[in-house]
Amino acid sequence: MKLRHLLIATVGLAVSASAQITERQRPAEWAQLVEGARFMDRLLPMEGADLRSDVWGTDSVRPRLVDNGIEDASWSYWGGNIVRGDDGRWHHFVAAWPEASPKGHMQWHDSWVIHAVGPTMHGPFRPQEVVGRGHNPEIYRTDDGTFVLYVIDGRYTAPSINGPWTYGKFDFDPQGKPIIEGLSNLSFARRPDGSWLMVCRGGGIWTSKDGLSVWKQISDGSIYPKVDGRFEDPVLWRDSVQYNLIVNDWLGRIAYYLRSPDGLHWTVDDGEAYQPGIARHKDGTQEHWFKYERMRIVQDSYGRAVQANYAVIDTIKWEDKAYDRHSSKNICIPLDPGLLLAQQGVWKLQDGKWKSRKIELRIRAEEGFDPLRDLDLTTLRFGAPKAVDYGRGAAPIATRQDGPDLILTFRTKDIPLSADDFAAKVLVRRGTRTTFGFVRL
């Protein structure tokens, strides 16, 4: 019996919408994706040292790393994101409610925002203060230094990550466009000019000139995948190459990964962004959480996603009652950040067509990474993401070292592009894993 069916049988519920789960049919071509193609392939083993069994939860989540993320026996935690403060510590703003609440997990409607602090980006996080009422918090910092802590139907602001926090409301201007599925579960990303981009639960795109002033809707419809899904919990971030977005189908328990050159026009990459079964330890054992929701991203100095944190629960939400063995917490999973790629020389492109016979690509060295020594170049493929993800793309015809960096030469006839390709992708073996990289075209 499959584990997901075993879990459902354990709580005596059929696979149905009422059980908050249904089986989604994957496209047949996804079976041909190569290793490293899916966003989910970037997920690494969890960090932590305190492995314990004498804790709440079904047998499927015990033993587990209790020093990963945030949990305790008295509170149920949900959502929230993690940022590094000027003090060098890691700050986690997370929703919480007493585990003994009469409504059990359904007490989330009356949750509090807890400010917790930890020594590393994976925790363990310990509560420091109660910011105020709110759910699904997400924090960001504007260019004038103001910390903005979004919650459903409101926001807090503060001059410091330690407060004091003032509650208020955002202003929204749909600009005559229909608002898609309401304004909740918002996620934010800074644009290069200092303005801000926002996506709402329904997949509408909004902008604000500074992240605090009025938000204006710029999309006419949802940017989500055109598939059957019950979408929520989008997470949005921008790196040095592109905008990134992951959205979760909560009923199908499958998430999708999208990329964009401008935050308005989006491409959906094939393969799962995440699904149940992703929480594993370094020895290969797993924490089989029933649901993964509210994914949020920690970024490095280049904007690359280096960690994902998730709200997880060990059973169906309404089976989590007061004073029982069920609850929820937040976990942290490291991510492969990928390679730092850059154009070498001038790349001549017009309307998706190459105007030169050869191009060169630079792979930058980093601390602890020597591209000439650490990559198996016989496995490297470069080109349009759709081609590379299915094992196609160009192999380098020549290599050379430039200081600590590696320069690769390709024949452009081996790299077909479409007019919609705004970035090219690399997949290559690095040690025991396949790593990736994107470069803007």
N, C-alpha and C positions, 0 to 999 in steps of 0.2 A: 504494500500500500504506500502511495506517495505521502511524504511528510505533510503536505498541505491538507490532504484528505484526512490523515490521522488527526491533525489538530482540530479540524472541523468536527470529526466524530467525537473527539474528547469532550466538546461542549454540547454535543447532541443536536447540532444544527446542520441542515442541508446546505449545499452550495447554492445560494440564492441571494437576491438583492437584500433581503431582510437580514442576512448574515454578514452584510457588508463585504461580500466577495462574489466574484463571478470569474469564469475562465475566459480570457481573451485569446482569440486566435491570432497567432503571430503570422506575418507574411511569410510565404514559403521561401522567398529569396533570403530571408535572414539566416537561414541555415547555412548559407554559403559565406557569411561574413568571416573574415580571417581574425585570428587572435589579435587583440588590441584595437579592433575597429569600434567596438561599442564604448560609450562613456563608462559603462559598468566595469569594463576591463581595467579601468584606472584605479579601482578601489583596492587598497592594500590591507594586510592584516592589522587588526586593532592594536593600539598601544595600551599598556597597563601591566601591573605586577600583582595586584591583589585579587586572586582568583578564589571565589567563595561559593559555597553551596547553601550556607545557612542564612538564606535571604528569601524574600518574597518571590513569587513567580512559579509558573508551571515548570515541570521537569525539562521542557525544551529550552529554557533560558537559564538553567543552572547545571553546572557552575558557570559563573560569568565574572567578568572583570568589573568589580564594583568601583574601582578607581578610574574608570573610563567614563567621561561625561559627568553627569550629576544624578544622584539617586539617594534616597534614604527611606526608612520605613514609615515616616510620618507624613510625607508629602508626595503627591503625584505631580510630576513635571511634564511639560509639553512644549515643544517648539523652541523658538529663541535662536539667536545667533551669537557668535563669538568674535570679539575683536581684541587687538592688543592695545593696551593703554600706554600713555606716555611714561608710566611708572614701570614699564617692562613686564607687567603681569597681564594675564589673559582674563578678560571680562566677559561673562556670559549673562545675557539678559533673557530670562526664561519664564514662561507662565507656570503657575503652581497653584494647587489647592490642597487642603488637608485630605489625606487618604481616608480619614474617618467621616468625610462629608456624607450626609444622608443620601444624596443622589449618586454617590460613587463617582465614576468617571464623568458622568453627565453634569457634574458640578463645574465643569470647565467654563460654563457660561458666567460664573462668578469668580473667575480666577484672578490672582494677583500677579503682578510682574515682579520677579525676584532678580536682584542684581547679585550674581555670584562671582567669585574670583578664584582662579587657579594658577598654579606655577607653570603649567605647560598648556599648549593649545588643546590637548585632549583631557585636561583635568588632573586630578579630581577637583571639581568646583565646589566651593562652600558658600552658602548664602551670606551676604554682607548687609543687605538692606532690602526693604520692601519699597519699591518705587511708587506703586499705587495699583488701582484696579486696571485690568486689561488682559487681552488674550492675543496670541500670535505676534509677539513683539519682534521688531527688527530695528536695529540701531545703525545709524550712519552719521558721518561728520561732514558738515558743510565747509565751504572754503573760508568762512569767517570764524571757524572754530566751534560753532554751535553743534552740540550733540542732539540729534533728533531721534527719538525713540517712538517708532510707530506702534500703535495697537489698533485692533479693530475699532473703527468709528472714532478714532482720536489719535493724539500724539502728545508726548512729553518732550520738553526741551530743557537743556541745561548748558551752562558754560563749561562744565567739567564732566568727565565720565562718572565722577562721584557725586554729581548733583550740584546744587539743589534742583529738583525737577519741577517744572511747571506744566500743568495740563492745559491742552488747547485742542483746536480742531484745524484740519486742513481746509482750504477752499478749493473747490473743483469747478471747472468750466468745461462742459462737454462740447462746447463750440457747435451746438446744433446737431451733434451726432448722438445716436442712441447709446446709452451706457450699457455695457455688456455685463450682465449678471451681477450688478451692484459693485460697490466700491469697498471690498474687503480683501483680506489676505494680500496686501500690497507688498511689492518688492522693488528695490531701488538700485540704480547704478549711476555713478557720476559720468558725465560726458566730457570729452576732451576740453571743451570751452568753459567748463565750470558749471554748466547747467546740469539738470538731472533728468533721468529717464525713469519711468515707473510702469510696471505692469500690474493690472488688477486681477482678481481671481478669474474673471471671465475671459482674460486674454486681450483686453484693451490696452493700448499704449498711450501714455500721458507724459508730458514734460513740464518742468518748472525751471524758471531761470536761475534759481539758487537753492532749490530743495526745500524751501520753506514758503515761498510765495505761491500764488495760485497755480494749481495743476490743470493743464489744458490737454484735452484728448486730441490726439493726432491720427488715430487709426479709425477706420470706418467699420471694422469688424474684428473678430477674434483672430489672433495670429497663431492659434494652436493647431496641432495636426488635424487634418480632415479625416478623422477616424471616429468610431464609436467610443466615447470615453466620458467619464464623469470627472472633469478636470477641476483641480484646486491646487493650492500651495505652490504657485510658481516661485522660482528663485532666479534672480537676474543678477548678472555681473558682467563687467567689461574687463578684458585684458589688453595687452598691447596690440593684438591682431584684430579682435572682433568682440561683439556682444555675444553673451552666452545666456541660455535660458533652459531650465529644466522644469517640466510640469508633470504632476502626478495624476494618474487616473486612479482615484481612491477605491473605486468599486472593482476594477480589474487588477489592482495592485501592480501596475506597471507604469513607469515614468518614461518620458520622451525628452530627447536633447535637441535643442534648436540653436542655430547660429545666425548672426546677422552682421552686415557691414555698417549699418546705420541705426539699428534699434527699431526700425519700422518694417523692413522687408526681411523675412525669415526663411531659412532653409531647415528642414527637419532631417537629421541624420538617422540612418537605419540602426536598428538594434535597441535594446533596452538601456535606459539611463540608469535605472536601478529596479530591483524587485526583491521580494523576500528571499533570504538566504545569503545576504551580502556581509553579515557580521561574522567574521571568522578570526580565530586567534592564530598566532604565528605557527603553532603546531598543526594547523588545519582544522581543528575542532570549531564548531559553529555555535553561535547563540541564535536560536531559531525564533526570532520575534515574529508575532503574528502580523503586525502592521508596521510599516515604515512611512512616516509622513513628515511634513514640515522640514524638508531638506534645506539646509543653509550651508554657505561656503565660507571658508577662510582662505584669503588670498595672500600671496607673497609680494615682495617689493616690485615684481614685474607684472603683478595682476593675475598671475596663474593661480588656479584653484589647487590648494595643497591639502585641504581637509574638508570633509563633508560631515555635518552633524545632523542627526535625525531624532525626531520624536518617535519612540517605539512603545508598544504595549504587548503584553504576553497573551492576550486573549481578545475576543470581540469586545468593543468598548462598553456595551451595556451589561456585560457579564462581570465587569469590575465594580464590586460593591464596597460599601463601608466595612472596615474591619475584616477584610478577607485576605487571601494570599495573592491577589492580583493587583497590579498597579502599572504605572508608566514612568518612563525616564527619558533622558536624552543621552545618546551615544555619539561617539566621535570615531570616524573612519578616515585614516590617511589616504591621500590621493597621489598618484604619480603626477608630478607637475608637468612632465613632458620636456621637450627640448626647446632651447632658444634658437630660433632660426632667423636668418636675415638674407635679403637679396644681396648678392655680390655683384657689383657693377650695375649696369643698366639693363633692365629686362624690357624688351620691346614687345608690347602687347597692344592689339587694337581689335575691339569687338570680339574679344575672346580668342583671337588668333595670334600666334607668335609671328614676330617680324624679324627674328634672328634664328640662326641654325642651332646655336648652343646657348645655354645659360649656366650660371654658377650659383650655388647655394652655400651659404656659410652656416655651419653648426658651431655655436659658441661653446667654449669650455666654461665650466663653472667649478666652484670649490668642490672637490671630491669627484669630479667628472672630467675625464679626458676622452673626447670623442674619437680620437684615433685609436686609443687603446681599448675603450669600453664598449664600442659598437661593433656588431658583426655586419660589416658593410655588404656581405653577400646576400643579406636578407632585406636590404633597404629598398623601398619603393617610394616614389615621389610622383605627385600629380594631383589631379582632381580628386577630392575626398571620396566621391562615389566610386571611382575606379580603385583607389588604393584600399578602401575598406573591403573590397571583394578580391584582393590579391593581384590587381593589375597595377598599372603605373610604370614609371621608368626606373631603371637601375642606373647608377652613375657609370660613366665611361672613363672617368679619370678622377683622381683625388690628389690633394696636396695639402700640406700643413702651412698655416699662416700664423706664426706665434703659437699660442695654445689652441687656436681654432682649427677646424677642418673645413676645407673648401671642396665641394663636389661639383663636377661638371656633368651636364646632361644634354642629350640631343633633344631639341624641342619637338621633333617629329614623333618622339616617343611619349609626349605629354599632351594628349588631346584635352581640350577644355571646352566648356560651354560658356555662353554669354552670361550665365547665372553664377559662374564660379568666381567668387571674390577672394578666395583664399585657396592655397594649395596645401597638401598634407603629406607628411612623412610617416611611415611606419617602419620600424627597424628593431631588431633584436638587441637588447641590452642585458647581458647576463642571462638570468632565467626568465625574463619577462620581455614582452614586446612593448616598446615605448612609442611615443607619437610626437608630432610637432606640427604647428600651422605657421604659414607665412602669408602675408597679405600680397595680393596681386595688384 
